[in-house]
């Protein structure tokens, strides 16, 4: 969600503005600390790059294929649905299906939104004001950071690239102020694919509990995490002030439905989140809600399909990167939607990505697009999306490009 830059200067208190590690000319698209760099980059390059290795969602499902999975109840809802305004919180039967994915929740602990980013924006708007302070774990989806820094002062805690992107709890604790209100994070993380281990998450929750902080986690990549059995639980299940954000865009392959949600045990706060959401959209479309219910009922089939594609593409990527140890660090997959290898080429990751797009029409994303005004982010990574069927062909073109490059 790209946000217009209409905030007053007071909303930027406590942030550090830095030069983005991107050329600001037309070759890259303009990117500053107050614009959505990823959207600008896609706008610049998507028209000439026809082989996508940039997407982080799974292979999209067709409407016909999804409707084929509907049970009798949802088929009846579909036939009888009208296109009027729907319940602002989301239909009770959809919220109940979402709540069933958690261990402690009921339908009234869930608020449905038009995509996960609307949920993030609404949560942050309900919790933060000009007198507050927030801690943001970076890298993170840039619009989420922009929402925070337009609402209050903030500090960023960067994941450590040389320690498997580990979160340093000591540094996070040192950033907490008397007016700190929340910690915002995205685990499993994009673009790094890093996850949290249970020991670190328990320590983070204890830290938040001790200071009375809300812990907001964007969990949209839970369904594409490599080892589902070892994945940590959603924060809303572990912590009374935990808020879990999720949706159907990534692991389900349904970004076009625009279905997301916020899960929270504090129903009074959910009322405030709803008030904030109502300034963005009045409700989610009824057809999207019905289709979302179908998808949740068919979750094993949809996510299993997506995981199979991700596994296959990761194997092909690993074989390719192993041929060029001077250019790439080995990639050990931790998330099946994408990989984030270090690029060691002399020209740098951003120039390599631009050359690949212009010469061969393959779109990959340099890590500079996750630039943060709050902390330094490595600029030598490439995020490669691996959840699409077409990623296999794109990897073949990338292999040809690297072979030609080696012969120059």
Rosetta blueprint (number, residue, H / E / L):
1 X L
2 X L
3 X L
4 X L
5 X L
6 X L
7 X L
8 X L
9 X H
10 X H
11 X H
12 X H
13 X L
14 X L
15 X L
16 X L
17 X L
18 X L
19 X L
20 X L
21 X L
22 X L
23 X L
24 X L
25 X L
26 X L
27 X L
28 X L
29 X L
30 X L
31 X L
32 X L
33 X L
34 X L
35 X L
36 X L
37 X H
38 X H
39 X H
40 X H
41 X H
42 X H
43 X H
44 X H
45 X H
46 X L
47 X L
48 X L
49 X L
50 X L
51 X E
52 X E
53 X L
54 X L
55 X L
56 X L
57 X L
58 X L
59 X L
60 X L
61 X L
62 X L
63 X H
64 X H
65 X H
66 X H
67 X H
68 X H
69 X L
70 X L
71 X L
72 X H
73 X H
74 X H
75 X H
76 X H
77 X H
78 X H
79 X H
80 X H
81 X L
82 X L
83 X L
84 X L
85 X L
86 X L
87 X L
88 X L
89 X L
90 X L
91 X L
92 X H
93 X H
94 X H
95 X H
96 X H
97 X H
98 X H
99 X H
100 X L
101 X L
102 X L
103 X L
104 X L
105 X L
106 X L
107 X H
108 X H
109 X H
110 X E
111 X E
112 X E
113 X E
114 X E
115 X L
116 X H
117 X H
118 X H
119 X H
120 X H
121 X H
122 X H
123 X H
124 X H
125 X H
126 X H
127 X H
128 X L
129 X L
130 X L
131 X L
132 X L
133 X E
134 X E
135 X E
136 X E
137 X E
138 X E
139 X L
140 X L
141 X L
142 X H
143 X H
144 X H
145 X H
146 X H
147 X H
148 X H
149 X H
150 X H
151 X H
152 X L
153 X E
154 X E
155 X E
156 X E
157 X E
158 X E
159 X L
160 X E
161 X H
162 X H
163 X H
164 X L
165 X L
166 X E
167 X L
168 X L
169 X H
170 X H
171 X H
172 X H
173 X H
174 X H
175 X H
176 X L
177 X L
178 X L
179 X L
180 X E
181 X E
182 X E
183 X E
184 X E
185 X E
186 X L
187 X L
188 X L
189 X L
190 X L
191 X L
192 X L
193 X L
194 X L
195 X L
196 X L
197 X L
198 X H
199 X H
200 X H
201 X H
202 X H
203 X H
204 X H
205 X H
206 X H
207 X H
208 X H
209 X H
210 X H
211 X H
212 X L
213 X L
214 X E
215 X E
216 X E
217 X E
218 X E
219 X L
220 X L
221 X L
222 X H
223 X H
224 X H
225 X E
226 X L
227 X L
228 X H
229 X H
230 X H
231 X L
232 X L
233 X L
234 X L
235 X H
236 X H
237 X H
238 X H
239 X L
240 X L
241 X L
242 X E
243 X E
244 X E
245 X E
246 X E
247 X E
248 X L
249 X L
250 X L
251 X L
252 X L
253 X L
254 X L
255 X H
256 X H
257 X H
258 X L
259 X E
260 X E
261 X E
262 X E
263 X E
264 X E
265 X L
266 X L
267 X H
268 X H
269 X H
270 X H
271 X H
272 X H
273 X H
274 X H
275 X H
276 X H
277 X H
278 X L
279 X L
280 X L
281 X L
282 X L
283 X L
284 X L
285 X L
286 X H
287 X H
288 X H
289 X H
290 X H
291 X H
292 X H
293 X H
294 X H
295 X H
296 X H
297 X H
298 X L
299 X H
300 X H
301 X H
302 X H
303 X H
304 X H
305 X H
306 X H
307 X H
308 X H
309 X H
310 X H
311 X H
312 X H
313 X H
314 X H
315 X H
316 X H
317 X H
318 X H
319 X H
320 X H
321 X H
322 X H
323 X L
324 X L
325 X L
326 X L
327 X L
328 X E
329 X L
330 X L
331 X L
332 X L
333 X L
334 X L
335 X E
336 X L
337 X L
338 X E
339 X E
340 X E
341 X E
342 X E
343 X E
344 X L
345 X L
346 X L
347 X L
348 X L
349 X H
350 X H
351 X H
352 X H
353 X H
354 X H
355 X H
356 X H
357 X H
358 X H
359 X H
360 X H
361 X L
362 X E
363 X E
364 X L
365 X E
366 X E
367 X H
368 X H
369 X H
370 X H
371 X L
372 X L
373 X L
374 X L
375 X L
376 X L
377 X L
378 X L
379 X L
380 X L
381 X E
382 X E
383 X E
384 X E
385 X E
386 X L
387 X L
388 X L
389 X L
390 X L
391 X H
392 X H
393 X H
394 X H
395 X H
396 X H
397 X H
398 X H
399 X H
400 X H
401 X H
402 X H
403 X H
404 X H
405 X H
406 X H
407 X H
408 X L
